[in-house]
Structures are given as structure tokens and as C-alpha cells.
């Protein structure tokens, strides 16, 4: 019997790499998408050797429209696609008035255009087959906003709300979707951003394996569309959702003091 296929974007490191490992361990052939062709090829070879699955390395820059469409075409053409993980993403720093707009435009492409178009590309086949999972990696930041991170918070909010709406649209079709909203995760994300891990206490950091395992467990049992891993961040999200009136003045004072 042919193995199911999982496509993971941002697969070369962090949460995306762990998704690829976990799905390979479950017997999925893989299509791995990221910018770094060399790292992708190494990961594909590693997963093939470890789990006996087929792993295809598909190098693409999802800030580029042509590459978004190329990956979308590959998704739409895959008759065995069972899982799509929209994980590719990055952070940036700077006020809207002064930030490099090329970086901000790239963020909208990676966080909004790519997952929207790739979800669209996957849905027709999944609905026709009567099964499939689509997981989009959003963030706890989707529940808030902060100076210096306007587009990061806004695009992560788009991802979460988009998945919630798609979840309503696919109800009863056999297709399950999820907006995964992790907090601080051990990965390359903050290293690339240049902030490191010193800006948050150690008790707020969790391994990517914990995040992915909770995500897969929730989508497998047909749980809620929004997945916030760990009890600590569930509590933080509750505060963000229901105590913004108290956090607003504190956030404004902090932004002024930091000149963000």
C-alpha cells in the first residue's frame, strides 16, 4: 500500500525539522521545503536512512511569489498528500516607520501568502479523498501586539484566524486543520533574529519536540483548531485574551522606555 505523504515548509531546522522527523517515524514519505538546499538534502538522506521513507528535498524561498506557486503546484499534484505543515517563518525587529520594508513585505509573503495559497492547493485533494491534516504554525504572539513587532504579531494573528475559519469550512469533510501557537521554543528562530534567549526566563522555554508532540496529539484526536502547547502558555494566552485592558498601559510604558 502506498505510504501517505507529508509536506513540511521550513523543514531544515527547529519545529519544522521535528515535524519531519515525527511524520517520518509515523511512516509518511516527505516533501521537505526550505531555502537551504544543502541542509534539506542532508535531512532527506538522514530521514530516509533512519525510517526507510522517501524524502524529497524541494528548495524554495517562500518570500518569492514564483517559489510559493511552485510549491503550491507540487502540493496540488500530489495524490498521496495526507499532511501539510505550514511552518516556514521568521521574525524581525523595528518600527513600521523606519523598518526595512523589503523585510516586512517578505514577512507578509512567508506568513500570509504562502500558507494561504498552499492550504488552498491542498484542500481540494484532501476533501475529495475524505481525509488530511493541515497544520499552520502561528504563535502565542497572535493573541497580542507589541511595538517593534507589528507585522509579526499581525501575520501570526492572520494565520490563527485563517485556520479557525478554514476549520469551519471543512467541518464534516474528514479534513482537520490546526493553528499551532507555541511560545518560546528552543530553535534557531531567536538566534537568527539576533535576540538570543536571555530576554525570557528559562522556565518559559520548551523543546521543539514537546511542541510538535502536543500538536500531533491534538489534531489526531480531533481537538480544537487552536493548539497552545503547555499549561504555562495556555495560562499566558488566557491573560492575553482577557486582560488586555491591564496589559495595554504596561506595554505602552515599556515601549516608550525602550524606544521601540
Helices and strands as residue ranges (DSSP letters): E 5-9, H 14-25, E 29-34, H 37-51, E 55-59, H 65-76, E 81-86, H 101-108, I 109-113, H 114-129, E 132-137, G 140-143, H 150-169, E 175-180, E 185-186, H 189-193, G 202-204, E 206-207, H 208-220, E 226-227, H 231-242, H 244-258
